[in-house]
Amino acid sequence: PNLLAGDFNGDGEVDVAVLVECRATVQLAAFLSNGRGYSMEILEKPQPHDARQFLHLIQKDYGHDAIGVEYEAIGGHAWVFRDRQWRSVPR
């Protein structure tokens, strides 16, 4: 999946993560709801596309939902929103 809904900042609103594929590259963006719309954060700069990469929802491991970025059969990392900042955490 390249589109993921969750509550990434713990405010009870639906936030969205998108893995955008374009011209053999992939880039991760997150959209946090502010009640009237969404603010966008680029979490990962464009990198070569790997067909094994996908997103998954990590629920409650970090106090609220987080974004899991996985590579089929090789592991991955998570993006966690804490103290108004995104942090990448190894998994």
TISE-98962 format. One record per atom (N, C-alpha, C, O, CB): chain; residue in one letter; x, y, z; residue number from 0; atom name. Coordinates in Angstrom, 3 decimals. Glycine has a CB too. Layout:
! TISE-98962
  mol  type         x         y         z  seq  atom
    A     A         X         Y         Z  NUM    CA
...
***
This chain:
! TISE-98962
  mol  type         x         y         z  seq  atom
    A     P     0.824    -1.213     0.000    0     N
    A     P     0.000     0.000     0.000    0    CA
    A     P     0.857     1.261     0.000    0     C
    A     P     1.881     1.339     0.678    0     O
    A     P    -0.931     0.008     1.211    0    CB
    A     N     0.418     2.228    -0.765    1     N
    A     N     1.122     3.505    -0.850    1    CA
    A     N     0.358     4.637    -0.176    1     C
    A     N     0.828     5.775    -0.174    1     O
    A     N     1.377     3.857    -2.295    1    CB
    A     L    -0.810     4.349     0.396    2     N
    A     L    -1.635     5.342     1.076    2    CA
    A     L    -2.050     4.761     2.418    2     C
    A     L    -2.535     3.632     2.497    2     O
    A     L    -2.887     5.740     0.217    2    CB
    A     L    -1.853     5.547     3.477    3     N
    A     L    -2.073     5.043     4.826    3    CA
    A     L    -2.764     6.107     5.668    3     C
    A     L    -2.298     7.244     5.736    3     O
    A     L    -0.742     4.615     5.476    3    CB
    A     A    -3.869     5.743     6.308    4     N
    A     A    -4.570     6.666     7.212    4    CA
    A     A    -4.320     6.239     8.652    4     C
    A     A    -4.276     5.044     8.947    4     O
    A     A    -6.103     6.700     6.907    4    CB
    A     G    -4.156     7.203     9.545    5     N
    A     G    -3.962     6.940    10.965    5    CA
    A     G    -4.005     8.243    11.730    5     C
    A     G    -4.192     9.307    11.140    5     O
    A     G    -2.633     6.210    11.216    5    CB
    A     D    -3.835     8.171    13.034    6     N
    A     D    -3.752     9.362    13.879    6    CA
    A     D    -2.302     9.497    14.331    6     C
    A     D    -1.941     9.041    15.416    6     O
    A     D    -4.736     9.274    15.115    6    CB
    A     F    -1.475    10.121    13.501    7     N
    A     F    -0.038    10.144    13.724    7    CA
    A     F     0.424    11.112    14.807    7     C
    A     F     1.508    10.942    15.365    7     O
    A     F     0.640    10.478    12.461    7    CB
    A     N    -0.392    12.136    15.112    8     N
    A     N     0.010    13.073    16.159    8    CA
    A     N    -0.844    12.962    17.423    8     C
    A     N    -0.683    13.764    18.343    8     O
    A     N    -0.057    14.482    15.631    8    CB
    A     G    -1.745    11.986    17.482    9     N
    A     G    -2.516    11.711    18.689    9    CA
    A     G    -3.595    12.717    19.025    9     C
    A     G    -4.005    12.811    20.181    9     O
    A     G    -1.609    11.619    19.818    9    CB
    A     D    -4.070    13.478    18.036   10     N
    A     D    -5.096    14.492    18.318   10    CA
    A     D    -6.513    14.024    18.010   10     C
    A     D    -7.457    14.806    18.127   10     O
    A     D    -4.807    15.737    17.529   10    CB
    A     G    -6.678    12.763    17.618   11     N
    A     G    -8.006    12.230    17.312   11    CA
    A     G    -8.477    12.486    15.893   11     C
    A     G    -9.551    12.020    15.515   11     O
    A     G    -8.992    12.804    18.250   11    CB
    A     E    -7.708    13.211    15.097   12     N
    A     E    -8.051    13.497    13.701   12    CA
    A     E    -7.394    12.465    12.781   12     C
    A     E    -6.393    11.849    13.148   12     O
    A     E    -7.608    14.935    13.307   12    CB
    A     V    -7.956    12.282    11.601   13     N
    A     V    -7.392    11.350    10.626   13    CA
    A     V    -6.274    12.054     9.853   13     C
    A     V    -6.497    13.081     9.212   13     O
    A     V    -8.497    10.821     9.651   13    CB
    A     D    -5.083    11.491     9.924   14     N
    A     D    -3.924    11.964     9.179   14    CA
    A     D    -3.630    10.950     8.075   14     C
    A     D    -4.152     9.835     8.095   14     O
    A     D    -2.681    12.163    10.118   14    CB
    A     V    -2.796    11.336     7.115   15     N
    A     V    -2.541    10.472     5.961   15    CA
    A     V    -1.052    10.467     5.630   15     C
    A     V    -0.394    11.506     5.695   15     O
    A     V    -3.365    10.935     4.735   15    CB
    A     A    -0.525     9.302     5.277   16     N
    A     A     0.837     9.168     4.746   16    CA
    A     A     0.723     8.640     3.321   16     C
    A     A    -0.127     7.802     3.020   16     O
    A     A     1.726     8.213     5.643   16    CB
    A     V     1.596     9.145     2.451   17     N
    A     V     1.560     8.766     1.040   17    CA
    A     V     2.978     8.457     0.572   17     C
    A     V     3.904     9.239     0.786   17     O
    A     V     0.924     9.893     0.172   17    CB
    A     L     3.127     7.323    -0.059   18     N
    A     L     4.381     6.951    -0.698   18    CA
    A     L     4.189     7.249    -2.184   18     C
    A     L     3.501     6.511    -2.890   18     O
    A     L     4.764     5.422    -0.434   18    CB
    A     V     4.803     8.334    -2.648   19     N
    A     V     4.591     8.811    -4.018   19    CA
    A     V     5.655     8.235    -4.938   19     C
    A     V     6.850     8.424    -4.712   19     O
    A     V     4.610    10.356    -4.074   19    CB
    A     E     5.219     7.533    -5.977   20     N
    A     E     6.121     6.979    -6.976   20    CA
    A     E     6.044     7.828    -8.235   20     C
    A     E     4.963     8.100    -8.756   20     O
    A     E     5.774     5.498    -7.285   20    CB
    A     C     7.229     8.246    -8.720   21     N
    A     C     7.260     9.065    -9.929   21    CA
    A     C     8.616     8.920   -10.608   21     C
    A     C     9.654     9.122    -9.978   21     O
    A     C     6.970    10.551    -9.600   21    CB
    A     R     8.609     8.578   -11.869   22     N
    A     R     9.827     8.490   -12.683   22    CA
    A     R    10.926     7.669   -12.021   22     C
    A     R    12.062     8.129   -11.905   22     O
    A     R    10.347     9.874   -12.977   22    CB
    A     A    10.602     6.491   -11.599   23     N
    A     A    11.545     5.535   -10.999   23    CA
    A     A    12.083     5.982    -9.646   23     C
    A     A    13.090     5.455    -9.171   23     O
    A     A    12.699     5.305   -11.936   23    CB
    A     T    11.412     6.959    -9.019   24     N
    A     T    11.781     7.362    -7.664   24    CA
    A     T    10.567     7.237    -6.758   24     C
    A     T     9.436     7.097    -7.224   24     O
    A     T    12.334     8.812    -7.643   24    CB
    A     V    10.818     7.290    -5.462   25     N
    A     V     9.751     7.224    -4.472   25    CA
    A     V    10.057     8.244    -3.377   25     C
    A     V    11.217     8.461    -3.028   25     O
    A     V     9.610     5.777    -3.880   25    CB
    A     Q     9.007     8.866    -2.840   26     N
    A     Q     9.153     9.888    -1.808   26    CA
    A     Q     8.014     9.731    -0.802   26     C
    A     Q     6.873     9.483    -1.191   26     O
    A     Q     9.159    11.323    -2.431   26    CB
    A     L     8.319     9.874     0.491   27     N
    A     L     7.319     9.727     1.539   27    CA
    A     L     6.878    11.091     2.047   27     C
    A     L     7.709    11.923     2.413   27     O
    A     L     7.866     8.879     2.691   27    CB
    A     A     5.562    11.320     2.069   28     N
    A     A     4.994    12.556     2.599   28    CA
    A     A     3.906    12.215     3.612   28     C
    A     A     3.219    11.202     3.484   28     O
    A     A     4.424    13.443     1.457   28    CB
    A     A     3.759    13.069     4.614   29     N
    A     A     2.700    12.912     5.609   29    CA
    A     A     1.853    14.174     5.619   29     C
    A     A     2.364    15.283     5.462   29     O
    A     A     3.288    12.625     7.024   29    CB
    A     F     0.561    13.989     5.804   30     N
    A     F    -0.392    15.085     5.866   30    CA
    A     F    -1.092    15.016     7.219   30     C
    A     F    -1.842    14.077     7.485   30     O
    A     F    -1.421    15.020     4.684   30    CB
    A     L    -0.846    16.016     8.078   31     N
    A     L    -1.476    16.069     9.399   31    CA
    A     L    -2.689    16.980     9.346   31     C
    A     L    -2.609    18.099     8.841   31     O
    A     L    -0.475    16.560    10.474   31    CB
    A     S    -3.808    16.505     9.863   32     N
    A     S    -5.040    17.279     9.882   32    CA
    A     S    -4.951    18.358    10.947   32     C
    A     S    -4.420    18.142    12.037   32     O
    A     S    -6.258    16.371    10.132   32    CB
    A     N    -5.487    19.532    10.603   33     N
    A     N    -5.569    20.599    11.600   33    CA
    A     N    -7.028    20.987    11.852   33     C
    A     N    -7.305    22.047    12.412   33     O
    A     N    -4.759    21.831    11.141   33    CB
    A     G    -7.951    20.129    11.439   34     N
    A     G    -9.376    20.385    11.625   34    CA
    A     G   -10.016    21.135    10.467   34     C
    A     G   -11.219    21.006    10.236   34     O
    A     G    -9.586    21.156    12.885   34    CB
    A     R    -9.229    21.917     9.735   35     N
    A     R    -9.748    22.688     8.595   35    CA
    A     R    -9.122    22.236     7.280   35     C
    A     R    -9.572    22.626     6.203   35     O
    A     R    -9.490    24.182     8.804   35    CB
    A     G    -8.095    21.423     7.376   36     N
    A     G    -7.356    20.976     6.197   36    CA
    A     G    -6.157    20.179     6.669   36     C
    A     G    -6.151    19.633     7.772   36     O
    A     G    -6.914    22.180     5.304   36    CB
    A     Y    -5.146    20.119     5.826   37     N
    A     Y    -3.961    19.322     6.144   37    CA
    A     Y    -2.689    20.127     5.913   37     C
    A     Y    -2.619    20.947     4.998   37     O
    A     Y    -3.934    18.039     5.302   37    CB
    A     S    -1.682    19.886     6.753   38     N
    A     S    -0.354    20.425     6.507   38    CA
    A     S     0.522    19.266     6.038   38     C
    A     S     0.402    18.144     6.530   38     O
    A     S     0.241    21.120     7.793   38    CB
    A     M     1.401    19.553     5.082   39     N
    A     M     2.221    18.493     4.489   39    CA
    A     M     3.654    18.575     4.998   39     C
    A     M     4.215    19.663     5.129   39     O
    A     M     2.198    18.585     2.953   39    CB
    A     E     4.242    17.412     5.286   40     N
    A     E     5.658    17.267     5.639   40    CA
    A     E     6.271    16.233     4.714   40     C
    A     E     5.713    15.149     4.539   40     O
    A     E     5.841    16.855     7.143   40    CB
    A     I     7.399    16.552     4.127   41     N
    A     I     8.143    15.564     3.352   41    CA
    A     I     9.044    14.827     4.336   41     C
    A     I     9.930    15.436     4.935   41     O
    A     I     8.978    16.234     2.181   41    CB
    A     L     8.830    13.535     4.508   42     N
    A     L     9.599    12.757     5.471   42    CA
    A     L    10.851    12.137     4.853   42     C
    A     L    11.879    12.014     5.519   42     O
    A     L     8.732    11.672     6.063   42    CB
    A     E    10.766    11.752     3.600   43     N
    A     E    11.921    11.170     2.918   43    CA
    A     E    12.046    11.783     1.535   43     C
    A     E    11.080    11.826     0.773   43     O
    A     E    11.797     9.626     2.823   43    CB
    A     K    13.232    12.253     1.220   44     N
    A     K    13.497    12.834    -0.092   44    CA
    A     K    13.429    11.750    -1.163   44     C
    A     K    13.517    10.564    -0.844   44     O
    A     K    14.877    13.533    -0.114   44    CB
    A     P    13.272    12.140    -2.433   45     N
    A     P    13.199    11.135    -3.493   45    CA
    A     P    14.410    10.202    -3.481   45     C
    A     P    15.554    10.630    -3.327   45     O
    A     P    13.085    11.816    -4.851   45    CB
    A     Q    14.120     8.932    -3.647   46     N
    A     Q    15.158     7.910    -3.720   46    CA
    A     Q    14.735     6.892    -4.767   46     C
    A     Q    13.569     6.864    -5.161   46     O
    A     Q    15.397     7.229    -2.327   46    CB
    A     P    15.660     6.053    -5.224   47     N
    A     P    15.287     5.074    -6.257   47    CA
    A     P    14.138     4.172    -5.785   47     C
    A     P    14.106     3.722    -4.640   47     O
    A     P    16.509     4.212    -6.639   47    CB
    A     H    13.222     3.929    -6.681   48     N
    A     H    12.070     3.079    -6.367   48    CA
    A     H    12.519     1.645    -6.142   48     C
    A     H    13.308     1.097    -6.913   48     O
    A     H    11.023     3.139    -7.496   48    CB
    A     D    12.004     1.043    -5.070   49     N
    A     D    12.239    -0.369    -4.767   49    CA
    A     D    10.854    -1.007    -4.672   49     C
    A     D    10.085    -0.674    -3.771   49     O
    A     D    13.086    -0.567    -3.420   49    CB
    A     A    10.532    -1.907    -5.576   50     N
    A     A     9.192    -2.506    -5.633   50    CA
    A     A     8.825    -3.253    -4.357   50     C
    A     A     7.649    -3.542    -4.139   50     O
    A     A     9.099    -3.450    -6.811   50    CB
    A     R     9.798    -3.575    -3.509   51     N
    A     R     9.525    -4.274    -2.254   51    CA
    A     R     9.064    -3.326    -1.144   51     C
    A     R     8.628    -3.789    -0.090   51     O
    A     R    10.764    -5.025    -1.803   51    CB
    A     Q     9.152    -2.017    -1.356   52     N
    A     Q     8.810    -1.040    -0.315   52    CA
    A     Q     7.303    -0.851    -0.207   52     C
    A     Q     6.601    -0.779    -1.215   52     O
    A     Q     9.484     0.306    -0.602   52    CB
    A     F     6.809    -0.771     1.046   53     N
    A     F     5.393    -0.517     1.283   53    CA
    A     F     5.217     0.145     2.647   53     C
    A     F     6.119     0.115     3.483   53     O
    A     F     4.572    -1.832     1.200   53    CB
    A     L     4.054     0.738     2.858   54     N
    A     L     3.706     1.377     4.131   54    CA
    A     L     2.775     0.475     4.920   54     C
    A     L     2.001    -0.289     4.343   54     O
    A     L     3.048     2.759     3.899   54    CB
    A     H     2.852     0.566     6.245   55     N
    A     H     1.866    -0.098     7.084   55    CA
    A     H     1.677     0.716     8.362   55     C
    A     H     2.565     1.456     8.786   55     O
    A     H     2.299    -1.556     7.411   55    CB
    A     L     0.516     0.562     8.953   56     N
    A     L     0.159     1.302    10.159   56    CA
    A     L     0.700     0.583    11.385   56     C
    A     L     0.463    -0.609    11.577   56     O
    A     L    -1.369     1.476    10.266   56    CB
    A     I     1.424     1.322    12.204   57     N
    A     I     1.890     0.804    13.490   57    CA
    A     I     1.002     1.456    14.542   57     C
    A     I     1.058     2.668    14.747   57     O
    A     I     3.441     1.109    13.743   57    CB
    A     Q     0.189     0.653    15.203   58     N
    A     Q    -0.780     1.192    16.152   58    CA
    A     Q    -0.277     1.084    17.586   58     C
    A     Q     0.106     0.013    18.055   58     O
    A     Q    -2.113     0.469    16.014   58    CB
    A     K    -0.289     2.209    18.255   59     N
    A     K    -0.088     2.308    19.702   59    CA
    A     K     1.295     1.916    20.220   59     C
    A     K     1.525     2.057    21.421   59     O
    A     K    -1.081     1.471    20.370   59    CB
    A     D     2.229     1.436    19.401   60     N
    A     D     3.577     1.111    19.885   60    CA
    A     D     4.296     2.342    20.431   60     C
    A     D     5.168     2.224    21.292   60     O
    A     D     4.405     0.487    18.760   60    CB
    A     Y     3.933     3.515    19.933   61     N
    A     Y     4.611     4.753    20.305   61    CA
    A     Y     3.668     5.731    21.005   61     C
    A     Y     3.932     6.934    21.013   61     O
    A     Y     5.213     5.407    19.072   61    CB
    A     G     2.581     5.244    21.588   62     N
    A     G     1.611     6.100    22.257   62    CA
    A     G     0.476     6.522    21.346   62     C
    A     G    -0.609     6.863    21.819   62     O
    A     G     2.293     7.316    22.801   62    CB
    A     H     0.713     6.503    20.052   63     N
    A     H    -0.311     6.755    19.032   63    CA
    A     H     0.200     6.129    17.739   63     C
    A     H     1.280     5.539    17.726   63     O
    A     H    -0.607     8.312    18.852   63    CB
    A     D    -0.548     6.247    16.671   64     N
    A     D    -0.187     5.599    15.413   64    CA
    A     D     1.134     6.145    14.863   64     C
    A     D     1.486     7.303    15.089   64     O
    A     D    -1.304     5.788    14.382   64    CB
    A     A     1.851     5.293    14.142   65     N
    A     A     3.096     5.672    13.477   65    CA
    A     A     3.087     5.078    12.073   65     C
    A     A     2.291     4.193    11.759   65     O
    A     A     4.347     5.187    14.288   65    CB
    A     I     3.984     5.581    11.241   66     N
    A     I     4.095     5.135     9.860   66    CA
    A     I     5.218     4.104     9.764   66     C
    A     I     6.371     4.411    10.066   66     O
    A     I     4.357     6.337     8.901   66    CB
    A     G     4.889     2.899     9.351   67     N
    A     G     5.901     1.877     9.123   67    CA
    A     G     6.290     1.870     7.662   67     C
    A     G     5.433     1.776     6.784   67     O
    A     G     5.396     0.490     9.555   67    CB
    A     V     7.584     1.968     7.399   68     N
    A     V     8.117     1.879     6.038   68    CA
    A     V     8.903     0.581     5.992   68     C
    A     V     9.950     0.459     6.628   68     O
    A     V     9.021     3.138     5.653   68    CB
    A     E     8.402    -0.381     5.244   69     N
    A     E     9.003    -1.714     5.228   69    CA
    A     E     9.475    -2.072     3.827   69     C
    A     E     8.974    -1.574     2.819   69     O
    A     E     8.004    -2.763     5.735   69    CB
    A     Y    10.451    -2.948     3.815   70     N
    A     Y    10.944    -3.545     2.581   70    CA
    A     Y    10.726    -5.040     2.728   70     C
    A     Y    11.324    -5.686     3.589   70     O
    A     Y    12.468    -3.190     2.305   70    CB
    A     E     9.873    -5.576     1.886   71     N
    A     E     9.517    -6.992     1.943   71    CA
    A     E    10.751    -7.862     2.174   71     C
    A     E    11.698    -7.841     1.388   71     O
    A     E     8.809    -7.415     0.650   71    CB
    A     A    10.724    -8.612     3.249   72     N
    A     A    11.757    -9.583     3.617   72    CA
    A     A    13.078    -8.975     4.100   72     C
    A     A    14.011    -9.723     4.388   72     O
    A     A    12.034   -10.457     2.451   72    CB
    A     I    13.191    -7.630     4.199   73     N
    A     I    14.449    -7.065     4.709   73    CA
    A     I    14.258    -6.139     5.908   73     C
    A     I    15.255    -5.663     6.451   73     O
    A     I    15.147    -6.309     3.610   73    CB
    A     G    13.057    -5.865     6.342   74     N
    A     G    12.847    -4.959     7.481   74    CA
    A     G    12.591    -3.535     7.035   74     C
    A     G    12.254    -3.285     5.878   74     O
    A     G    14.047    -4.990     8.407   74    CB
    A     G    12.752    -2.605     7.959   75     N
    A     G    12.487    -1.215     7.623   75    CA
    A     G    12.651    -0.310     8.822   75     C
    A     G    13.468    -0.562     9.708   75     O
    A     G    11.100    -1.069     7.055   75    CB
    A     H    11.851     0.763     8.837   76     N
    A     H    11.905     1.747     9.904   76    CA
    A     H    10.519     2.353    10.097   76     C
    A     H     9.604     2.107     9.312   76     O
    A     H    12.951     2.846     9.593   76    CB
    A     A    10.382     3.148    11.152   77     N
    A     A     9.105     3.814    11.440   77    CA
    A     A     9.334     5.315    11.524   77     C
    A     A    10.413     5.775    11.898   77     O
    A     A     8.473     3.280    12.765   77    CB
    A     W     8.303     6.066    11.169   78     N
    A     W     8.285     7.508    11.372   78    CA
    A     W     7.300     7.788    12.491   78     C
    A     W     6.132     7.405    12.416   78     O
    A     W     7.901     8.281    10.057   78    CB
    A     V     7.784     8.466    13.538   79     N
    A     V     6.996     8.758    14.732   79    CA
    A     V     6.949    10.268    14.925   79     C
    A     V     7.969    10.947    14.814   79     O
    A     V     7.591     8.052    15.991   79    CB
    A     F     5.750    10.795    15.216   80     N
    A     F     5.592    12.219    15.469   80    CA
    A     F     5.549    12.438    16.981   80     C
    A     F     4.613    11.997    17.647   80     O
    A     F     4.304    12.776    14.781   80    CB
    A     R     6.569    13.124    17.526   81     N
    A     R     6.674    13.425    18.955   81    CA
    A     R     7.202    14.832    19.152   81     C
    A     R     8.083    15.282    18.420   81     O
    A     R     7.587    12.407    19.667   81    CB
    A     D     6.668    15.514    20.127   82     N
    A     D     7.139    16.871    20.438   82    CA
    A     D     7.156    17.763    19.202   82     C
    A     D     8.082    18.547    18.996   82     O
    A     D     8.536    16.819    21.053   82    CB
    A     R     6.111    17.626    18.383   83     N
    A     R     5.922    18.426    17.166   83    CA
    A     R     6.993    18.205    16.107   83     C
    A     R     7.218    19.063    15.254   83     O
    A     R     5.886    19.877    17.522   83    CB
    A     Q     7.664    17.033    16.166   84     N
    A     Q     8.687    16.706    15.179   84    CA
    A     Q     8.545    15.256    14.732   84     C
    A     Q     8.123    14.391    15.500   84     O
    A     Q    10.093    16.956    15.751   84    CB
    A     W     8.905    15.009    13.480   85     N
    A     W     8.967    13.650    12.953   85    CA
    A     W    10.342    13.081    13.232   85     C
    A     W    11.350    13.773    13.085   85     O
    A     W     8.655    13.617    11.435   85    CB
    A     R    10.383    11.816    13.636   86     N
    A     R    11.645    11.121    13.888   86    CA
    A     R    11.589     9.742    13.231   86     C
    A     R    10.575     9.047    13.296   86     O
    A     R    11.924    10.996    15.421   86    CB
    A     S    12.692     9.367    12.602   87     N
    A     S    12.799     8.031    12.031   87    CA
    A     S    13.388     7.112    13.085   87     C
    A     S    14.397     7.438    13.711   87     O
    A     S    13.667     8.032    10.737   87    CB
    A     V    12.747     5.948    13.281   88     N
    A     V    13.149     4.984    14.306   88    CA
    A     V    13.383     3.643    13.635   88     C
    A     V    12.513     3.173    12.902   88     O
    A     V    12.073     4.866    15.435   88    CB
    A     P    14.542     3.002    13.861   89     N
    A     P    14.777     1.676    13.272   89    CA
    A     P    13.775     0.663    13.805   89     C
    A     P    13.327     0.773    14.947   89     O
    A     P    16.212     1.200    13.561   89    CB
    A     R    13.420    -0.327    12.984   90     N
    A     R    12.496    -1.399    13.402   90    CA
    A     R    13.153    -2.725    13.186   90     C
    A     R    12.555    -3.763    13.470   90     O
    A     R    11.159    -1.335    12.631   90    CB
***
